[in-house]
Amino acid sequence: MPEDEDTELDALREQVELHERRITELEIDAAFRRQTSDDLDEVLRDQGRRLAMLEQRVAELVGQLGLVEDD
């Protein structure tokens, strides 16, 4: 192979390596973002459950106040 072709092949190989590294970085970033999104979804679900329990407790307490006032 002539030297020009070797140089061109080396340059192409280097470009492929750079692209492969960038793809790997993007895949890692996407996986991190998915995990972060899943974690945030779980936090929101947990907060929703807690809020529902608090609302129920407030309703119970308000109901008890109504009973006390009626006495």
Backbone bond lengths (Angstrom), bond angles and torsions (degrees), N, CA, C in turn:
res aa  C-N    CA-C-N  psi(-1)  N-CA   C-N-CA  omega(-1)  CA-C   N-CA-C  phi
1 M - - - 1.450 - - 1.530 109.36 -
2 P 1.301 115.44 136.94 1.462 117.42 175.74 1.523 110.83 -66.76
3 E 1.315 114.87 157.57 1.467 120.82 -176.68 1.524 111.88 -62.34
4 D 1.329 117.43 -34.95 1.470 121.01 179.11 1.527 110.99 -61.24
5 E 1.337 115.87 -41.23 1.472 119.52 179.66 1.527 110.67 -67.12
6 D 1.333 116.58 -39.81 1.468 120.30 177.21 1.529 110.77 -60.79
7 T 1.315 115.55 -44.48 1.461 120.58 179.82 1.521 110.10 -63.08
8 E 1.330 116.15 -42.66 1.463 120.47 179.44 1.527 110.73 -64.88
9 L 1.332 116.95 -43.07 1.465 120.69 177.92 1.525 111.05 -63.24
10 D 1.319 116.78 -41.97 1.468 120.16 177.81 1.527 110.85 -61.27
11 A 1.321 116.36 -41.97 1.465 120.40 179.13 1.525 110.43 -64.41
12 L 1.331 116.83 -41.03 1.466 120.57 178.42 1.526 110.96 -65.91
13 R 1.322 116.56 -41.77 1.468 120.15 177.61 1.532 110.62 -61.05
14 E 1.327 115.67 -41.56 1.460 120.10 179.13 1.533 110.55 -63.70
15 Q 1.325 116.75 -41.12 1.464 120.19 177.35 1.526 110.98 -63.24
16 V 1.327 116.53 -42.18 1.462 120.58 178.57 1.528 109.73 -61.39
17 E 1.323 117.18 -44.19 1.470 120.69 178.19 1.523 111.38 -60.60
18 L 1.327 116.75 -43.33 1.465 120.35 178.63 1.526 110.88 -61.91
19 H 1.325 116.02 -43.28 1.468 119.88 179.01 1.528 111.04 -65.39
20 E 1.326 116.63 -41.25 1.467 119.89 178.79 1.526 110.85 -63.12
21 R 1.335 116.87 -41.09 1.469 119.95 177.30 1.525 110.91 -63.48
22 R 1.323 115.98 -42.33 1.469 119.79 -179.95 1.525 110.41 -65.13
23 I 1.328 117.37 -40.69 1.467 121.07 177.77 1.524 109.73 -61.40
24 T 1.322 117.04 -43.73 1.465 121.12 178.29 1.521 110.45 -61.23
25 E 1.332 117.25 -44.04 1.468 120.56 177.83 1.525 111.00 -60.14
26 L 1.329 116.65 -43.35 1.466 120.61 -179.91 1.525 111.51 -66.33
27 E 1.338 116.93 -38.21 1.466 120.32 177.60 1.527 110.75 -64.58
28 I 1.325 116.43 -41.93 1.467 120.41 178.00 1.523 110.01 -63.84
29 D 1.322 116.66 -44.47 1.464 121.06 179.06 1.526 110.98 -61.62
30 A 1.328 116.60 -43.49 1.468 120.38 179.64 1.528 110.74 -63.70
31 A 1.335 117.03 -41.46 1.466 120.44 178.68 1.527 110.23 -63.52
32 F 1.319 116.83 -41.65 1.465 121.03 178.15 1.523 110.61 -62.53
33 R 1.333 116.18 -44.31 1.467 120.06 -179.86 1.528 111.11 -64.56
34 R 1.339 116.93 -39.82 1.472 119.56 177.40 1.519 110.28 -62.39
35 Q 1.333 116.69 -45.05 1.463 120.60 -179.89 1.521 110.41 -63.43
36 T 1.323 116.22 -43.58 1.464 120.36 178.57 1.520 110.38 -61.15
37 S 1.320 115.78 -42.80 1.469 120.23 178.96 1.525 110.60 -63.31
38 D 1.335 116.42 -43.21 1.467 120.43 177.86 1.529 110.66 -62.14
39 D 1.333 116.15 -41.95 1.469 120.37 178.80 1.523 110.84 -62.63
40 L 1.334 116.44 -43.77 1.464 120.04 179.03 1.525 111.18 -64.20
41 D 1.334 116.51 -39.92 1.466 119.79 177.17 1.523 110.83 -59.63
42 E 1.337 116.56 -42.40 1.464 120.65 179.57 1.528 110.75 -64.44
43 V 1.330 116.92 -41.72 1.466 120.73 178.13 1.524 109.73 -61.33
44 L 1.326 116.75 -44.23 1.467 120.11 179.69 1.526 111.54 -63.80
45 R 1.337 116.78 -41.04 1.473 119.60 177.50 1.526 110.08 -62.34
46 D 1.341 116.31 -43.87 1.464 120.83 179.34 1.527 110.53 -62.56
47 Q 1.310 117.46 -43.42 1.463 120.56 178.49 1.530 110.52 -63.69
48 G 1.320 117.02 -37.50 1.461 120.73 176.93 1.520 111.58 -62.62
49 R 1.338 116.00 -42.59 1.473 120.04 177.68 1.526 110.57 -63.61
50 R 1.325 116.29 -44.34 1.469 120.13 179.47 1.525 111.04 -62.23
51 L 1.312 116.33 -42.92 1.459 120.57 179.50 1.525 110.74 -62.45
52 A 1.326 116.76 -42.03 1.466 120.24 178.35 1.528 110.65 -62.08
53 M 1.338 116.83 -41.48 1.468 119.99 178.65 1.529 110.73 -65.11
54 L 1.323 116.87 -41.28 1.465 120.06 178.59 1.527 111.28 -65.02
55 E 1.321 116.41 -41.42 1.466 119.67 177.91 1.527 110.71 -61.60
56 Q 1.336 115.60 -40.92 1.467 120.02 178.67 1.531 109.94 -63.94
57 R 1.323 116.64 -43.45 1.474 120.54 -179.70 1.527 110.78 -64.26
58 V 1.331 117.20 -41.64 1.467 120.52 177.94 1.522 109.64 -62.07
59 A 1.324 116.93 -42.75 1.464 120.28 178.97 1.528 110.58 -61.73
60 E 1.348 116.75 -40.63 1.467 120.42 177.91 1.529 110.59 -62.99
61 L 1.323 116.61 -44.77 1.465 120.44 -179.73 1.525 111.43 -65.12
62 V 1.318 116.63 -40.80 1.462 120.12 177.06 1.523 109.40 -63.02
63 G 1.321 116.66 -39.63 1.464 120.56 176.79 1.513 111.67 -62.47
64 Q 1.332 116.52 -41.54 1.464 120.26 177.94 1.521 110.89 -65.47
65 L 1.301 117.74 -38.27 1.466 120.61 177.37 1.520 110.41 -62.39
66 G 1.308 116.21 -38.31 1.456 120.26 177.65 1.512 111.28 -62.76
67 L 1.337 116.93 -39.00 1.463 120.76 178.78 1.520 110.55 -68.19
68 V 1.328 117.15 -39.86 1.462 121.54 -178.82 1.521 109.72 -66.41
69 E 1.315 117.40 -41.84 1.459 121.04 -179.10 1.522 111.87 -66.49
70 D 1.332 116.70 -30.88 1.463 120.96 -179.39 1.524 111.98 -71.19
71 D 1.334 117.80 -24.56 1.477 121.35 -176.73 1.477 113.84 -68.35
